[in-house]
């Protein structure tokens, strides 16, 4: 049977396609949908209810399907439009990209063009929230930290989630100000001669007005502070909200009792008019100012996540896939490894891959930190999120989803931003004792003023005790480290420096010895074969080339690819070897038909009992003294020739090493290469020392020896063969292009694989640690100065007292000042 329906809500061909595809997912349905007119011609095997069709469409967008009348009029009542179904853990974007790469946390319509928002295919996990001061706290929904009471923030920040929190706080702040301002005016009017308000009604009635106006502030806009204070007392995780809750709560409750039962108070608590002093203005102004501080913190805290947000925006939502010669736009999650993708000029590269056809220049600034576009040709790697230049090319997909470098960078930045630096332990320990001490100081302040203060002594005692509680907020102390770490990690990510945790940042500042590998670290890591020489009448150079290529076809060593490229250039075919084995730090062995092949250094030759003829040894030594790498080739345990491979030293290596040495760091090279080659490289770069023919276990042992001497050692290598040494070092630094970085074994990863990155990492570490110390000085110094002033230390000499309201304002801005100081790191030169 066939039926024609009207479909409302379609605004473009994309909508038409989505509706058509959605209807065709229903079993037994074949649908054709047109945009003009907006109709769906459905052929179905059995009758399907309109309600079921509506349910299916509503799950995909804001579409309404309805039947046509027999005359073609569309007067039948439309089925009720159901709200779009939210997909758990997804974000949404406009398919027309009206607002660029902006995403939303709920389905709905684009505010610009009105189109249905579609779920982002790059996000597929439940949002998590954490505390900026206690990263060990992880929750599934927004709320308060159970330890310190601060607002939880998204672990993977989305602009809309932060906007919702900020907008909610701003709305409450506006309401709070609207009710607090009249209270403040009423209270301050007492300072006006012949107070005009008293001509309207008596002070006692104005106190009741203040009470009424304070109720929305205390029980709605700022009630969250009392909830946090109560939880902190129950769990004994005393924090800033403990002090705020006690201070403002005591002031408000005191005032309520003063209204209800004024006769229980001594005369010292009463005004000349006979009413008891009330502190509704102090309580509400304090709470409103603290709320203002929360708004400023939320706004400033959002800026500290800007690096992660920028990285998140790099990931495109779609790509152009080539199938059977035809190009089709698909979602990112529809891409599989090996797929061919078309990247047009100016587009973002969707996934990690290799250029298959064409060439272009790629802007990799957000990944490597280098502003100059890089020329890429066939065979070169391209990275997701980087921007194509003015040429189109076809790429083959190598890595997708969480495997891409961009996904790894985002994960590392998020993890590092939430980690704790060792220096933070001191701040945490101080905070643990801080609140009880402040409460004690507040009690002592009350007692001293009550005994020795001028009349009304109890009023002075109350005011100063409250000021002590309010001004001594430890929030700034707790924020000192995590804010600097978050901004510093983001700064590093934008410069191609991926930091695993905050501890790595702190340790990097203390490094005095740097161990570097040669291949791929000092050198370009793109070795090429200079020559393959045969010393056998039985085997020609072409024969050796084929045998060497056959051995290296199964090897992942950087030198292996050079020999394969050499064989390819000479159009030499080779067969597959059997019993292949890679012997770490020595070379490779395998069987080819009846021949036992071995390719490697002198250690490998000694291991297989292959004697090296003197003439071959002499030629090899000559090449090695020039800084070239030479591998012996043995057939049936007889050395018959060798291959000479050269790897150029990076142009930036010497300058970077000199910079590190100027900063007092001893730079040494540990390489598996031979003595002559290592010596030549060391002399060229003026290294502080080197060790040659080092196996992974030897590097590990040497690092242990240096550490036993009290040295703080950083190790930089390719992150794969050097994994044991990277893990043993105080700081492991993985070098590479970023597509095969050893995240697990290294604390710092340099995307570009350049020694300049180490110098930048050292500079970044210095800036971050200095910033943390500045923050701690701000926070501790502020409290050390503020508490005595609040207690009234200046009163005997200068007659000055600190109002609790001023204390609240200063307390709020102390936290913001720490965040603002941390944000300065974004402009630091590294």
ZIDA-V643304 format. One line per field, one symbol per residue. phi: phi as a letter, one per 20 degrees, with the letter a starting at -180 (. if undefined). Layout:
# ZIDA-V643304
phi->???
This chain:
# ZIDA-V643304
phi->.dbdcedeoecbfffgfffffffffffndcccddecffcceddcfcfdfffffffffffdredcdbeeffenfdefgffgfeffefegnedcbefelfdmefccecfqdffednfffdffeedbbffcccefecffeccebfrdffednfffcffdfdgfffffffffffffffffffefgfffffffffeeglgffffebfggfffffggfffffffdcfdfgffffffffffelefbgfffffffffffffgffffffcffeefffedefenefgdcffffffgfffffgffffffffffffefffffffffffebbdedclndebfcfgfeedfnfecedegneeffbfacfebnbaddedgfednefegdfccgneecdgnfdfedcebdcdfdcclffffffffgfffffffeedegffgfffffffeffgffffffffgfffffedfffffffgfffffffffffefeggffegefffffffffffffdmdedfbffffffffdfccddceefndeefmcfceeacdddcffceffffgffffffffdedfgfffffffffffeldebeeedlfbedgmcqccrdclededbcreffffffemdfefffffffffffffeneecdfddclmcfdrbcdcdcffffeffffffffffeneedcddceffgfffffffffelferbcdleegffffffffffffeneeddcdbfndfegfffffffcecedqfoecfeffedeccdgfmdfgffffffffgffffffffffffgfffffffffffffofeffedmdcdfgffffffffffffffffffffffdfec
